[in-house]
Structures are given as structure tokens and as C-alpha cells.
Amino acid sequence: MIEKQLWHPVAQAQDVTNTPLAVQLLGQAIVLWRNEDDAVQAFTDRCPHRGARLSMGRVENGRLECPYHGWQFASGGRCVKVPALPEFTPPPTQCVKSFEVQQAYGLVWVRLEAGEHPLPAFAAEADEHLRKVNCGPYDVAASAPRIIENFLDMSHFGFVHEGWLGSRDATAIAPYAVEATATGVLATGCKAVQPQSNLHSTQAAEVEYSYEVTAPYTALLTKIPEEGSSRQGWRESIGLFICPVTPETSRVWFRLAVADFESSDAQLQSFQHTIFVQDQPVLESQLPKALPLDPRAEMHSAADRMSSAYRRFLKAQGITFGVC
């Protein structure tokens, strides 16, 4: 399954401490913890001795200790202590399965199998002009591809986000360009009239965005600066990073890269929260919960060019988790 070779976000980095943290990815139970060097470790959340949940244990002297019999596992997964046999040195074969880990964008990322796919790119991360704030996590009873497709869709703004990102009086979607990229798909020239696109909007205005899928469960929105803007050239972005928990449930984070240095983190997060909780009940109502890749399964219009391209990308990549 190609999904196992991809990097997925599983937790906010600040939430992973020397107390074991249980998470789930692609139906796999995982325990996260930090060793004595503050490096994050990711193990199968099951002790190979008698199957207890390692996330119920604790970190002792830089090792993860099972709550059942106190077996201790070092970084990398090897068992290094069996309390019932103090003189016993466990062989290398006595170990718990471990997974590769990275930290990026304020999140911990895990992949279940080795592969050549890099971490999804977020170009705005390197722009020092922009302030970075994470929002979430949100636990959503919807498949990861359904959530990505919603993020790429502008034609719901006037209905789901009326008075915020759209208006019933301005629902027309102008033609926009879509192209395939090395890592996904890109839509440019995406324009919408929005009553309030950010915390400091005072009147309705036409805004322009680009949307890019940079991995099967990752998408970016970039705001194109208005002509004559005092912040012209500063391309604010929102990254949508999704952990596919099960085929029909997901954990969601947004990472804001914005030029707003006046608002507090809480204000920025509150605005994003307002928008997403408008989306969430609609997402959770969609049937089937998995995203159909057969073009005949659902009806389409010219306004859906980006989502149709996204579905073709998933099919070409051989994605099976969260689709049908």
C-alpha cells in the first residue's frame, strides 16, 4: 500500500513529551515518546511480550516501559530490560516495531514503511516575513480525500461560509487554470468575492488564490497579493495537513503563514476555527464517506476542475485508503 510509504502528520510536536502519547495512522496504533536526547520515537502501540498497550506505560531512564511487566524498550525498539530476569540480556530479536519520524511545520510526521517520497513541501515556511501558527487538531468523521477536496472547492463559499468567505449574491466561479505537477496538481487564477477573508477585512473584495496538492493528503492555499497592497509580494499561505486515521476518519491541522502580526494566536486560530466548523458537519454528512474515483459515481461541473484533477491524481498514484 503506497500510503504506508508517505509521510503523515500524527501529533503536534509540543504535545509529544516524555509521557507516552497514543495516536493512530492508517489504522495502525502507534505510541509516541521522547528519549533522553529529546528525539521523538514512534513504536507499534503493542508490547511484543503479552500485547499490552505501551502508551499506558511510562518513560523510565530514557526508555519506554511497558505497564504490564515493566519490560523496557530503548530508542529503535530493542528490549533492554526484563525486570523478572535481572541477569538476562535480551537478544536483538526481542524488540518492538519502530517507525521513521520527522518534525516539521510544528508537527510530528511518521511513515510506516521506507520509501522515496519526501515530506510534503510548504514553501511559506521559509519566508521570514510570515508568522506561523498551527490550528487544530480537529477529529473529523470524514475521509482524508473528502476533506482535501472540500479545501480545494470555492463554489461552496456562498452557502457554507455565507457572510465570511462568500455571498449568495456572488457565487459565480470564473474559469481558472489547472495543471499537473511532480507532486500533485496546481490551480491558479482562482478568484472569489469575499465579505471577510481575514480578521481585518472591512468590506467585500475580490481575492485571488492558488491551490496546490503537494501529497495525497496535503493541500496548500496561497493568497495572491492585491495590486498596490502594502504587503505586495508577501504570499500568505494556509497548509492543510491530514492524518488518515481510518478510511473514514481523519485528524486535521491547519498551518497559517500570515503577515498579520497584530492579532494574537488565539484570534487567528478562532477565525480558522469558525471557518472549519462550518465545513465539518457538511463533510461528515457526505456519502459515501470515501471519495469516489470513478468519474461516473458523482456529477461534476466546470467549477469542479480542480477536484476532478485531484481525483485523477489519487488514482494515478494508486491511493486506496479513503477512496472507493
Summary of the structure (lengths in Angstrom):
residues: 324
radius of gyration: 21.9
end to end distance: 14.6
largest distance: 77.2
contacts: 1006
relative contact order: 0.16
helix: 20%
strand: 35%
